[in-house]
Amino acid sequence: MIRSANNVDTQAIADIYNYFVLNSVVTFEEEPVSNDEMAQRIREVQKSYVWLVYELNGRVVGYAYAGKWKARSAYRHTVESSIYLDPSYTGKGIGKQLYEALIEALLTLDVHAVIGGAALPNEASVRLHESLGFKKIGQFEEVGLKFGKWVDVVYWELMLNKTSQSS
């Protein structure tokens, strides 16, 4: 089941995210995020945008959200998306379902462009973004240093089928 995140989900979301903080270069954060900090991040995103979870048998096994891409006002119709799955639930189509639901939710908002980024290597993220119609727009070399290793980041863009011109 895919639904909006709520306060009960905070610890599960933090646990999923912190696995990647501690064990991968998928995120450039280097210290685990507390339950309280994750709750604040979710509340902040949900003020204007969407944070979804994928619940399976009563357990949150993944989440996706979109938030402000840049602070300047002219960027207000563009969001940056993120998706994380419990590692034991990858390769089962959950990520694609979750990302599709996120895109559907964004279509109901005044969003024109979705930016997705991923640290490399990350073949699963590359395949996911490309399968959803995102267009690769650029790659930055060695912009993050984690675990003593320089990491590249790739970005994709998905233009939503609507024109955003309101203020």
N, CA, C and O of each residue as an XYZ file, in Angstrom:
668
protein
N       0.843     -1.177      0.000
C       0.000      0.000      0.000
C       0.894      1.247      0.000
O       1.852      1.334      0.767
N       0.571      2.189     -0.854
C       1.277      3.461     -0.904
C       0.375      4.529     -0.301
O      -0.798      4.638     -0.658
N       0.933      5.316      0.618
C       0.156      6.347      1.304
C       1.080      7.462      1.755
O       2.303      7.350      1.668
N       0.480      8.537      2.238
C       1.263      9.647      2.787
C       1.944      9.219      4.086
O       1.378      8.475      4.886
N       3.143      9.695      4.273
C       3.865      9.416      5.511
C       3.178     10.115      6.674
O       2.582     11.179      6.504
N       3.265      9.512      7.862
C       2.732     10.127      9.069
C       3.716      9.933     10.216
O       4.768      9.321     10.033
N       3.387     10.444     11.384
C       4.294     10.399     12.533
C       4.683      8.987     12.951
O       5.777      8.779     13.475
N       3.812      8.026     12.729
C       4.097      6.646     13.103
C       5.224      6.062     12.241
O       5.901      5.124     12.661
N       5.422      6.607     11.054
C       6.402      6.078     10.099
C       7.819      6.602     10.315
O       8.764      6.096      9.710
N       7.970      7.587     11.151
C       9.240      8.303     11.246
C      10.424      7.401     11.545
O      11.462      7.519     10.894
N      10.297      6.513     12.500
C      11.431      5.664     12.865
C      11.788      4.704     11.740
O      12.968      4.491     11.466
N      10.795      4.125     11.088
C      11.075      3.215      9.967
C      11.776      3.958      8.837
O      12.705      3.427      8.228
N      11.341      5.177      8.553
C      11.969      5.986      7.509
C      13.411      6.305      7.898
O      14.319      6.186      7.075
N      13.620      6.706      9.142
C      14.980      6.999      9.613
C      15.859      5.755      9.534
O      17.025      5.850      9.152
N      15.326      4.609      9.886
C      16.106      3.364      9.834
C      16.530      3.034      8.409
O      17.680      2.669      8.168
N      15.598      3.164      7.462
C      15.938      2.904      6.053
C      17.024      3.876      5.603
O      18.033      3.463      5.031
N      16.820      5.150      5.857
C      17.779      6.165      5.426
C      19.146      5.958      6.082
O      20.174      6.028      5.410
N      19.158      5.709      7.369
C      20.417      5.575      8.092
C      21.235      4.377      7.634
O      22.462      4.397      7.738
N      20.585      3.341      7.134
C      21.328      2.228      6.549
C      22.233      2.768      5.434
O      23.409      2.413      5.353
N      21.672      3.628      4.580
C      22.434      4.177      3.453
C      23.467      5.209      3.909
O      24.539      5.315      3.314
N      23.153      5.965      4.954
C      24.114      6.916      5.510
C      25.371      6.166      5.963
O      26.492      6.594      5.689
N      25.172      5.058      6.649
C      26.289      4.331      7.250
C      26.990      3.345      6.320
O      28.143      2.986      6.562
N      26.314      2.901      5.258
C      26.840      1.799      4.463
C      27.030      2.073      2.982
O      27.410      1.165      2.242
N      26.779      3.290      2.526
C      26.875      3.535      1.090
C      27.188      4.992      0.805
O      27.223      5.835      1.701
N      27.416      5.259     -0.477
C      27.613      6.635     -0.926
C      26.342      7.164     -1.577
O      26.372      8.216     -2.215
N      25.230      6.458     -1.429
C      23.954      6.878     -2.016
C      23.533      8.248     -1.491
O      22.969      9.055     -2.230
N      23.803      8.502     -0.234
C      23.577      9.827      0.343
C      24.912     10.380      0.796
O      25.792      9.624      1.207
N      25.068     11.687      0.724
C      26.316     12.297      1.153
C      26.275     12.693      2.625
O      27.225     13.285      3.137
N      25.200     12.373      3.291
C      25.170     12.583      4.728
C      26.101     11.548      5.356
O      26.188     10.416      4.880
N      26.793     11.937      6.421
C      27.782     11.034      7.009
C      27.452     10.603      8.435
O      28.090      9.697      8.973
N      26.473     11.239      9.040
C      26.051     10.892     10.400
C      24.587     10.460     10.364
O      23.788     11.050      9.638
N      24.228      9.439     11.138
C      22.820      9.007     11.173
C      21.894     10.148     11.574
O      22.279     11.055     12.311
N      20.669     10.080     11.073
C      19.652     11.087     11.342
C      18.745     10.571     12.455
O      18.274      9.435     12.404
N      18.507     11.399     13.444
C      17.652     10.994     14.564
C      16.190     10.928     14.134
O      15.799     11.489     13.110
N      15.413     10.246     14.920
C      13.973     10.158     14.681
C      13.357     11.557     14.664
O      12.534     11.861     13.801
N      13.748     12.401     15.605
C      13.209     13.765     15.673
C      13.579     14.579     14.433
O      12.746     15.308     13.893
N      14.820     14.454     13.988
C      15.255     15.179     12.791
C      14.483     14.709     11.564
O      14.074     15.521     10.734
N      14.283     13.391     11.450
C      13.533     12.865     10.304
C      12.088     13.352     10.355
O      11.518     13.699      9.321
N      11.494     13.380     11.540
C      10.122     13.875     11.681
C      10.030     15.326     11.212
O       9.067     15.702     10.543
N      11.025     16.136     11.558
C      11.047     17.537     11.134
C      11.182     17.644      9.618
O      10.524     18.480      8.999
N      12.018     16.815      9.017
C      12.188     16.836      7.567
C      10.884     16.472      6.855
O      10.514     17.099      5.862
N      10.204     15.466      7.363
C       8.932     15.045      6.763
C       7.905     16.165      6.862
O       7.231     16.481      5.882
N       7.782     16.769      8.050
C       6.831     17.880      8.232
C       7.135     19.020      7.277
O       6.219     19.589      6.682
N       8.401     19.360      7.121
C       8.798     20.472      6.258
C       8.416     20.188      4.802
O       7.876     21.063      4.126
N       8.687     18.996      4.322
C       8.332     18.637      2.942
C       6.821     18.675      2.763
O       6.322     19.203      1.770
N       6.095     18.115      3.727
C       4.643     18.007      3.584
C       3.908     19.338      3.696
O       2.709     19.394      3.423
N       4.584     20.393      4.086
C       3.952     21.717      4.083
C       3.523     22.111      2.677
O       2.482     22.743      2.496
N       4.321     21.738      1.683
C       4.038     22.153      0.309
C       4.040     21.014     -0.702
O       3.478     21.142     -1.789
N       4.667     19.914     -0.346
C       4.871     18.854     -1.323
C       4.413     17.497     -0.787
O       3.494     17.423      0.029
N       5.048     16.442     -1.244
C       4.555     15.083     -0.993
C       5.665     14.193     -0.423
O       6.803     14.219     -0.891
N       5.306     13.406      0.598
C       6.197     12.376      1.135
C       5.352     11.112      1.262
O       4.407     11.065      2.049
N       5.695     10.097      0.490
C       4.936      8.851      0.455
C       5.737      7.700      1.056
O       6.968      7.708      1.041
N       5.021      6.717      1.582
C       5.659      5.482      2.044
C       5.008      4.295      1.351
O       3.851      4.349      0.935
N       5.777      3.229      1.239
C       5.267      1.950      0.732
C       5.198      1.030      1.934
O       6.218      0.688      2.530
N       3.988      0.634      2.281
C       3.769     -0.230      3.433
C       3.419     -1.627      2.948
O       2.543     -1.800      2.100
N       4.103     -2.613      3.485
C       3.880     -4.009      3.121
C       3.717     -4.812      4.405
O       4.618     -4.844      5.243
N       2.573     -5.455      4.552
C       2.282     -6.240      5.760
C       2.504     -5.429      7.037
O       3.068     -5.929      8.011
N       2.053     -4.173      7.023
C       2.145     -3.323      8.203
C       3.512     -2.721      8.448
O       3.726     -2.093      9.485
N       4.442     -2.896      7.524
C       5.810     -2.403      7.697
C       6.181     -1.474      6.554
O       5.953     -1.798      5.389
N       6.758     -0.306      6.884
C       7.244      0.614      5.865
C       8.546      0.041      5.314
O       9.511     -0.168      6.050
N       8.554     -0.212      3.986
C       9.730     -0.807      3.349
C      10.380      0.145      2.343
O      11.387     -0.194      1.722
N       9.799      1.334      2.186
C      10.384      2.313      1.284
C       9.646      3.628      1.380
O       8.544      3.700      1.922
N      10.263      4.664      0.848
C       9.623      5.967      0.825
C      10.158      6.784     -0.338
O      11.254      6.544     -0.844
N       9.356      7.751     -0.744
C       9.745      8.687     -1.804
C       9.141     10.040     -1.464
O       8.048     10.130     -0.904
N       9.867     11.075     -1.809
C       9.349     12.420     -1.562
C       9.911     13.383     -2.583
O      10.886     13.088     -3.275
N       9.285     14.526     -2.661
C       9.778     15.615     -3.500
C       9.704     16.889     -2.687
O       8.714     17.153     -2.005
N      10.746     17.659     -2.767
C      10.797     18.913     -2.037
C      11.389     20.009     -2.885
O      11.753     19.800     -4.042
N      11.477     21.168     -2.299
C      11.992     22.357     -2.988
C      13.366     22.052     -3.571
O      14.233     21.486     -2.905
N      13.542     22.445     -4.837
C      14.834     22.225     -5.485
C      15.817     23.332     -5.144
O      16.955     23.050     -4.769
N      15.406     24.567     -5.264
C      16.249     25.725     -4.950
C      15.389     26.774     -4.251
O      14.164     26.760     -4.370
N      16.029     27.674     -3.530
C      15.299     28.657     -2.725
C      14.739     29.835     -3.519
O      13.706     30.381     -3.132
N      15.365     30.238     -4.590
C      14.907     31.406     -5.341
C      13.505     31.184     -5.894
O      13.168     30.079     -6.319
N      12.694     32.228     -5.889
C      11.264     32.106     -6.206
C      10.977     31.580     -7.608
O       9.983     30.879     -7.796
N      11.792     31.885     -8.576
C      11.521     31.429     -9.944
C      11.644     29.906    -10.072
O      11.172     29.330    -11.052
N      12.273     29.251     -9.092
C      12.399     27.793     -9.097
C      11.186     27.091     -8.465
O      11.187     25.865     -8.349
N      10.170     27.828     -8.063
C       9.070     27.275     -7.269
C       8.276     26.171     -7.964
O       7.535     25.450     -7.297
N       8.404     26.017     -9.259
C       7.662     24.983     -9.988
C       8.519     23.744    -10.256
O       8.115     22.851    -11.001
N       9.695     23.699     -9.647
C      10.612     22.574     -9.819
C      10.872     21.945     -8.460
O      11.072     22.644     -7.466
N      10.868     20.613     -8.430
C      11.139     19.880     -7.198
C      12.287     18.902     -7.428
O      12.595     18.530     -8.561
N      12.907     18.499     -6.329
C      13.903     17.437     -6.377
C      13.306     16.222     -5.676
O      12.785     16.324     -4.566
N      13.389     15.084     -6.333
C      12.805     13.863     -5.789
C      13.876     12.977     -5.165
O      15.047     13.028     -5.538
N      13.442     12.162     -4.204
C      14.304     11.179     -3.555
C      13.496      9.922     -3.293
O      12.296      9.982     -3.025
N      14.167      8.789     -3.373
C      13.519      7.512     -3.091
C      14.515      6.593     -2.418
O      15.676      6.517     -2.820
N      14.056      5.892     -1.386
C      14.888      4.943     -0.654
C      14.044      3.715     -0.337
O      12.876      3.824      0.035
N      14.657      2.546     -0.490
C      14.001      1.284     -0.151
C      14.846      0.516      0.846
O      16.075      0.570      0.810
N      14.185     -0.190      1.722
C      14.871     -1.151      2.567
C      15.641     -2.077      1.621
O      15.047     -2.600      0.677
N      16.937     -2.298      1.840
C      17.732     -3.093      0.900
C      17.172     -4.485      0.622
O      17.404     -5.030     -0.457
N      16.455     -5.061      1.549
C      15.908     -6.405      1.327
C      14.668     -6.392      0.430
O      14.123     -7.451      0.117
N      14.218     -5.202      0.014
C      13.030     -5.097     -0.833
C      13.335     -4.504     -2.211
O      12.417     -4.119     -2.935
N      14.602     -4.429     -2.573
C      14.945     -3.920     -3.895
C      14.740     -5.011     -4.944
O      14.753     -6.200     -4.626
N      14.554     -4.597     -6.185
C      14.407     -5.542     -7.285
C      13.050     -6.207     -7.362
O      12.890     -7.201     -8.070
N      12.068     -5.679     -6.647
C      10.727     -6.270     -6.610
C       9.666     -5.375     -7.256
O       8.476     -5.686     -7.209
N      10.097     -4.270     -7.854
C       9.165     -3.344     -8.492
C       8.567     -2.313     -7.546
O       7.776     -1.470     -7.971
N       8.930     -2.369     -6.281
C       8.385     -1.444     -5.291
C       8.837     -0.012     -5.585
O       8.038      0.922     -5.502
N      10.100      0.159     -5.926
C      10.623      1.494     -6.209
C       9.892      2.158     -7.355
O       9.560      3.342     -7.284
N       9.637      1.402     -8.416
C       8.943      1.972     -9.568
C       7.510      2.358     -9.201
O       7.042      3.430     -9.585
N       6.814      1.498     -8.465
C       5.443      1.812     -8.034
C       5.423      3.071     -7.166
O       4.561      3.935     -7.322
N       6.365      3.154     -6.272
C       6.441      4.295     -5.355
C       6.746      5.589     -6.110
O       6.131      6.622     -5.847
N       7.688      5.532     -7.043
C       8.055      6.715     -7.827
C       6.904      7.136     -8.734
O       6.645      8.330     -8.888
N       6.212      6.171     -9.335
C       5.044      6.499    -10.161
C       3.966      7.189     -9.340
O       3.335      8.135     -9.812
N       3.749      6.724     -8.112
C       2.762      7.356     -7.232
C       3.196      8.772     -6.863
O       2.364      9.674     -6.770
N       4.485      8.963     -6.656
C       4.996     10.300     -6.359
C       4.743     11.235     -7.535
O       4.277     12.359     -7.348
N       5.045     10.782     -8.731
C       4.828     11.610     -9.927
C       3.348     11.945    -10.079
O       3.004     13.086    -10.386
N       2.474     10.973     -9.870
C       1.021     11.217     -9.944
C       0.608     12.278     -8.942
O      -0.187     13.161     -9.261
N       1.138     12.198     -7.739
C       0.809     13.198     -6.717
C       1.322     14.574     -7.116
O       0.648     15.576     -6.881
N       2.492     14.633     -7.710
C       3.054     15.918     -8.132
C       2.241     16.555     -9.247
O       2.211     17.779     -9.373
N       1.584     15.736    -10.055
C       0.728     16.263    -11.115
C      -0.447     17.061    -10.559
O      -1.011     17.894    -11.269
N      -0.824     16.826     -9.317
C      -1.931     17.554     -8.692
C      -1.466     18.876     -8.082
O      -2.283     19.694     -7.658
N      -0.158     19.076     -8.042
C       0.413     20.310     -7.493
C       0.879     21.192     -8.644
O       0.790     20.806     -9.809
N       1.364     22.348     -8.315
C       1.838     23.278     -9.337
C       3.315     23.007     -9.638
O       4.162     23.889     -9.502
N       3.606     21.765    -10.049
C       4.969     21.341    -10.334
C       5.118     21.145    -11.832
O       4.291     20.498    -12.475
N       6.171     21.705    -12.368
C       6.445     21.606    -13.805
C       7.591     20.644    -14.115
O       7.538     19.918    -15.108
N       8.627     20.633    -13.270
C       9.797     19.797    -13.521
C      10.204     19.067    -12.251
O      10.142     19.609    -11.147
N      10.623     17.813    -12.440
C      11.115     16.985    -11.344
C      12.580     16.675    -11.632
O      12.917     16.177    -12.706
N      13.444     16.970    -10.669
C      14.869     16.687    -10.780
C      15.177     15.504     -9.874
O      14.814     15.496     -8.698
N      15.847     14.510    -10.433
C      16.290     13.358     -9.654
C      17.790     13.236     -9.756
O      18.356     13.409    -10.835
N      18.435     12.944     -8.666
C      19.885     12.802     -8.680
C      20.303     11.514     -8.015
O      19.569     10.954     -7.201
N      21.500     11.042     -8.369
C      22.013      9.817     -7.750
C      23.534      9.835     -7.747
O      24.170     10.249     -8.717
N      24.096      9.383     -6.652
C      25.531      9.175     -6.581
C      25.854      7.923     -7.387
O      25.075      6.970     -7.418
N      27.003      7.942     -8.031
C      27.405      6.818     -8.880
C      28.559      6.044     -8.244
O      29.392      6.636     -7.559
N      28.615      4.752     -8.458
C      27.729      3.961     -9.316
C      26.427      3.616     -8.594
O      26.413      3.423     -7.378
N      25.353      3.542     -9.344
C      24.050      3.165     -8.806
C      23.166      2.741     -9.984
O      22.267      3.475    -10.394
N      23.431      1.577    -10.506
C      22.740      1.094    -11.703
C      21.231      1.009    -11.495
O      20.468      1.269    -12.425
N      20.786      0.648    -10.284
C      19.348      0.540    -10.026
C      18.670      1.902    -10.181
O      17.582      1.987    -10.750
N      19.295      2.958     -9.685
C      18.714      4.292     -9.804
C      18.729      4.768    -11.251
O      17.775      5.399    -11.707
N      19.802      4.470    -11.974
C      19.870      4.828    -13.389
C      18.721      4.169    -14.136
O      18.002      4.834    -14.882
N      18.541      2.866    -13.941
C      17.459      2.135    -14.627
C      16.091      2.674    -14.232
O      15.220      2.835    -15.087
N      15.892      2.954    -12.951
C      14.604      3.454    -12.474
C      14.252      4.781    -13.134
O      13.162      4.930    -13.684
N      15.157      5.735    -13.083
C      14.873      7.045    -13.668
C      14.611      6.942    -15.165
O      13.673      7.551    -15.679
N      15.429      6.184    -15.851
C      15.245      6.051    -17.301
C      13.940      5.337    -17.640
O      13.298      5.672    -18.635
N      13.536      4.358    -16.830
C      12.287      3.635    -17.095
C      11.065      4.522    -16.902
O      10.001      4.243    -17.455
N      11.208      5.575    -16.131
C      10.097      6.492    -15.867
C      10.088      7.699    -16.809
O       9.255      8.594    -16.667
N      11.003      7.721    -17.759
C      11.012      8.794    -18.746
C      11.859      9.994    -18.384
O      11.813     11.008    -19.080
N      12.630      9.909    -17.315
C      13.534     11.003    -16.974
C      14.633     11.070    -18.031
O      15.065     10.049    -18.567
N      15.070     12.276    -18.314
C      16.146     12.519    -19.286
C      17.401     12.905    -18.512
O      17.362     13.789    -17.657
N      18.506     12.245    -18.812
C      19.772     12.599    -18.161
C      20.172     13.999    -18.600
O      20.240     14.294    -19.793
N      20.438     14.863    -17.611
C      20.770     16.243    -17.938
C      22.184     16.633    -17.560
O      22.665     17.698    -17.948
N      22.854     15.774    -16.801
C      24.224     16.129    -16.471
C      24.845     15.227    -15.440
O      24.158     14.524    -14.699
N      26.155     15.262    -15.407
C      26.898     14.494    -14.424
C      28.036     15.350    -13.899
O      28.809     15.925    -14.664
N      28.121     15.423    -12.585
C      29.199     16.143    -11.926
C      30.219     15.114    -11.442
O      29.861     14.106    -10.831
N      31.471     15.378    -11.719
C      32.525     14.450    -11.326
C      33.111     14.831     -9.974
O      33.402     15.997     -9.708
N      33.277     13.816     -9.124
C      33.982     13.953     -7.854
C      33.502     15.136     -7.015
O      34.311     15.932     -6.539
N      32.192     15.249     -6.836
C      31.645     16.359     -6.053
C      31.388     15.993     -4.599
O      31.129     16.872     -3.777
N      31.457     14.706     -4.269
C      31.281     14.278     -2.891
C      32.441     13.402     -2.470
O      32.954     12.616     -3.266
N      32.853     13.532     -1.227
C      33.919     12.703     -0.673
C      33.340     11.950      0.510
O      33.022     12.541      1.542
N      33.206     10.646      0.352
C      32.645      9.831      1.429
C      33.429      8.537      1.519
O      33.780      7.939      0.502
N      33.698      8.115      2.724
C      34.482      6.907      2.981
C      35.845      6.982      2.284
O      36.387      5.966      1.850
N      36.391      8.201      2.184
C      37.696      8.394      1.580
C      37.726      8.239      0.075
O      38.792      8.060     -0.514
N      36.560      8.307     -0.551
C      36.467      8.080     -1.995
C      35.671      9.215     -2.638
O      34.633      9.618     -2.113
N      36.154      9.735     -3.776
C      35.425     10.757     -4.517
C      34.277     10.112     -5.272
O      34.423      9.036     -5.851
N      33.123     10.789     -5.257
C      31.907     10.233     -5.840
C      31.305     11.209     -6.851
O      31.201     12.408     -6.593
N      30.913     10.668     -8.002
C      30.213     11.445     -9.036
C      28.718     11.449     -8.748
O      28.202     10.559     -8.072
N      28.030     12.462     -9.269
C      26.575     12.542     -9.148
C      25.991     12.814    -10.529
O      26.483     13.665    -11.271
N      24.933     12.077    -10.862
C      24.221     12.263    -12.122
C      22.843     12.847    -11.811
O      22.251     12.544    -10.775
N      22.339     13.684    -12.714
C      21.008     14.269    -12.550
C      20.145     13.978    -13.758
O      20.621     13.957    -14.893
N      18.860     13.754    -13.494
C      17.844     13.553    -14.514
C      16.740     14.585    -14.317
O      16.586     15.154    -13.237
N      15.974     14.814    -15.381
C      14.847     15.737    -15.307
C      13.641     15.105    -15.985
O      13.757     14.484    -17.041
N      12.491     15.273    -15.366
C      11.221     14.839    -15.944
C      10.319     16.058    -16.018
O      10.019     16.686    -15.003
N       9.891     16.384    -17.224
C       8.957     17.492    -17.400
C       7.550     16.922    -17.280
O       7.190     15.985    -17.992
N       6.761     17.487    -16.384
C       5.384     17.028    -16.220
C       4.521     17.651    -17.304
O       4.818     18.748    -17.778
N       3.474     16.978    -17.694
C       2.633     17.412    -18.805
C       1.641     18.487    -18.404
O       0.429     18.283    -18.462
N       2.157     19.614    -18.004
C       1.319     20.763    -17.694
C       2.181     22.001    -17.742
O       3.404     21.907    -17.639
N       1.597     23.108    -17.890
C       2.322     24.369    -17.897
C       2.067     25.081    -16.589
O       0.921     25.364    -16.239
N       3.124     25.367    -15.873
C       3.007     26.080    -14.599
C       3.355     27.536    -14.811
O       4.505     27.875    -15.092
N       2.371     28.388    -14.678
C       2.625     29.816    -14.846
C       2.017     30.645    -13.731
O       2.151     31.868    -13.719
N       1.356     29.993    -12.803
C       0.737     30.763    -11.717
C       1.781     31.170    -10.699
O       2.909     30.676    -10.719
N       1.408     32.054     -9.828
C       2.385     32.519     -8.837
C       2.200     31.853     -7.504
O       2.943     32.136     -6.564
